[in-house]
Each structure stands twice: as structure tokens, then as C-alpha cells.
Amino acid sequence: MLSASALRKWSFVHQWTSLICTLFLLMLCITGLPLIFYHEIDHALGYAVDPPERPGLAATANLDEIVEAARARKPGHAVQFVSRDPDEPHAWFVSLGETADAPTPSAFYMFDARTGEFLHEYPLEQGFMYVLFRLHYDLFTGLPGTLFLGVMGLLLVASLVSGTVLYGPFMRKLRFGSVRYERSRRIQWLDLHNLLGIATLVWLFTVGLTGVINTLALPIYGHWQATELADMTARYKDAPPLRQPGSAHRAVATARQALPDSDLSFLAFPGNEFSTPHHYVAFMYGSTPLTSRLLTPVLIDARTGELVDRRALPWYVTALLISQPLHFGDYGGLPLKILWALLDLIAIVVLASGVYLWIKKRNIPIEARLGLLQNEGIA
Amino acid sequence: MSGSSRPRVWQAPIFLGVIAACGLTSALLSNGVGDYLAWIALAIPVAVVLWYAPPRRKRKHGSLAGRERNQAMRDAEPIEGLVEGSVEHPQGLGR
């Protein structure tokens, strides 16, 4: 049993960590709800399309021709990435930027991986889902906004820990799941807050903590680039600048040859933040359910198309990559997404009831609240 | 006293927590069976909430009577809230 002063301290921590982050957490839960179904909604709205049925054709189109076709659609812009999607094996995706190292894409195209034909241009930075995404991701303010939301996530974690500590003394005289509807509305909502919070605790904790890790994506990749990638490419430091990168098709073939059990997730073109001025970097995913979430970078000389080096990503990038599915809930089919949405709705009720309880009882000391509870238990 | 009551308080939360953690991990480690396990495991906390959160119907009054009683209580609450508020605020000002 907690001492009275310890209880007061935990109550103070729970109250203030929650109060500071609740408004933002409510926003994150509400914007996050449709974002769970981003893929489905994009398809339904026509922002994304499926490649046409072409039975019997394999994904053998020449990537260099696709890259050329993409460049021709956006003259003067640089191809930054080509990527694959395990769920869309018949498509190549090409993203371009105004320059090779531009932080945001200027165009995103889908090509047929069997015929090389242009299929679709994704609208960028528009639409309702984009607004929701930016609110959820960075409040339209870039890295500072992302990091700020990360701090709010840390407060949520602190609030969950302190809330769990308080659950014990508050439930001492009650059976699990008791909601005292015969009592005042405040007591009802206290019981509901406790029940919903404790029943979904591990999910809340997981989504909160992985959300915090996701906010560190840019610093994490930046650190990887400055240390591991720089180390792997140290001998190219004084090489003359590359005027035109060589074949991307050959680079992908080299990477597939180097890691035969893996397939390409995305290929970073020379000069962007995932590569170097002299290399293609192919990020390969594994073939088991777990390793399909992890990436192994393969460095390829951009001029000759030859293998330079390959190394497993360090633990902090692996932690980030594992955090993504655990935050998005996109790793177990549509039923998992629906459960994610239901748990998110429960989280909204926990947050809102927390605010209600604070408004109702901020002037009652914790001893009185607990004392009230104990008398009830005896009665 | 605390020795006997603590396990009871934490029994269900620990059970639910372990189940949810298994579900969150299983879909990550295996497709197919892992996904099914995740669906079942994460449906459990949702089911627990849906089972316990709605007002319990009082059997001895009959289900309809129980519901009406709860409704009557809800209707009466704004008055209770007012009374509580008028008691609490002077306390708060005093501190």
C-alpha cells in the first residue's frame, strides 16, 4: 500500500502530465483514427489506384526506362527514390524532387512493373487525409512540431505509469470492472476511466511509446547517415563529383544478387539524404514476417553499378523500423486495423473522462477521494 | 490485509496486459496464425470494456426496470452536480 504522501505525489504526476498532453493527445487520437485506414481511404477516393490485371506477365520492365519516363514528365527535377510495395508487386513507384537532395518530393508516380507503362500520378500535399496526416505528424511545422508531439507522447507515457500506480489504491475495495452507476456521475466516470484505462493499458503504452520513437525518425536517419553511412563510404570522400548516375536497373540487380533472400524496398538515388553523392543505396527487406519489416542497406557504386558494401542497420534504426507497424497497426490485415480503431475510440473516452474528472474534483484532496471510497467499501 | 487484496486487484489487469502484449507481438512474428492470434488477443480488451462498461441490469427488478432506474438516475444528476459544485468551489477558493 502506498503511503499518503507517495499517493499525493503520484496523483500530482498523473494530473499534470495528463493535463499538459491531453489536448494534443485528443487531437492525435482523432486525426489518427482515419489515418489507420489511410491506404483504404486513398484507394476509395481515387488518390491511389491498383495496377490493371495482366495475367501471365512478370515484373520485368526495365527500370532505367521507367526512370527516364519519370524524368521526362518533370523536366529539370531529379529522381530521388524508386520503390516497391510488397502489397503491389506489379508496380514501381518513382519520386522526384526539385533537386537531388530536396527534403520534400515534387512528384510521385506509379509505373507498371511488367510493361513499364505510366499508371498514375499521386496528388501531393492536398486533400483531407493530407491535412489530417500533417496535423498528426508535425502540426504543419516540420521537425519542431514532430519533436513537440514526441514530448507530448512522453508525457502520455508518464501519465500511463502514474495512472497505473493510482489504479491499485482506487480499486482496493472494488471488484474488477465495477462501474458504480448508482453513485454520482463523477464516481461513474471515475470507474469508467479506470476500467477503460486499465483494460487497454498495454495497447495505449505501445502506441504511445512507438509514436514517440517515430517522432525521432529524422534525427535517427541523420545519425545513421553521419556515422555508419559516412564510414562505409569514407574512401569516396575525395572522388570527383558524379555528373550522371549510371544504371538504376543494374544497381537493383546487384543488390538482389548480394542478398538473394531479400527484395528491394526502395533505392535511394545518388545525392539524397539516404545515399551519398557517389552511391546508390538499395534498402532491402527480408522474407520472414519479422525481417520483412527490417531493412538492410546495400551500397552500390553509382558509376559502375558494382557492390561496395552492405551492413545491417544499427539497433536504433531497427527500433524505429519495428516501431512503425506497432504504431500504425498495419501489420495484421483489416481486422487488426478495425481493432486499432476501436482501441483508439476507447482511448478518446479515457482522455475525455480524465478531463471531466479533473474539472469535477480538482479541489478535493486525494485523501478525501480515497476516504470516501473506503467508507463505501465498508458500508 | 494488503497481502490478500493486492493480487485480486491486479489479477485481471495483468492477465489483460499479457494477452494484449502477446497479440501485439504475434502478428509481427508470423503471418496467418500470428494474425489470427492478434485479432483474438486484441479483441479481448475491447470485449472486456463492452462487457463491463454499460450499466448492469438489475436482475431482481427485471431488465427493463433496471434500465428505467438508471435513466431516472441520469436525469436527476444535473441537480447533484450543481450541489457538488457549490460545495467544492468555496473550498478551492479558501486554499
Interface residues (C-beta under 8 A of the other chain):
Chain A: M1 Y167 G168 M171 R172 F176 G177 S178 V179 Y181 E182 S184 R185 R186 L192 L195 L196 I198 A199 T200 L201 V202 W203 T206 P289 L290 R293 I322 P325 L326 Y331 G332 G333 P335 L336 L339 L342 L343 I346 K360 K361 R362 N363 I364
Chain B: S2 S5 R6 V9 W10 Q11 A12 P13 L16 G17 A20 A21 L24 A27 L28 L29 S30 N31 G34 D35 A38 W39 L42 A43 P45 V46 V48 V49 W51 Y52 A53 P55 R56 N70 M73 R74 E77 E80 G81 E84 E88 H89 Q91 G92 R95
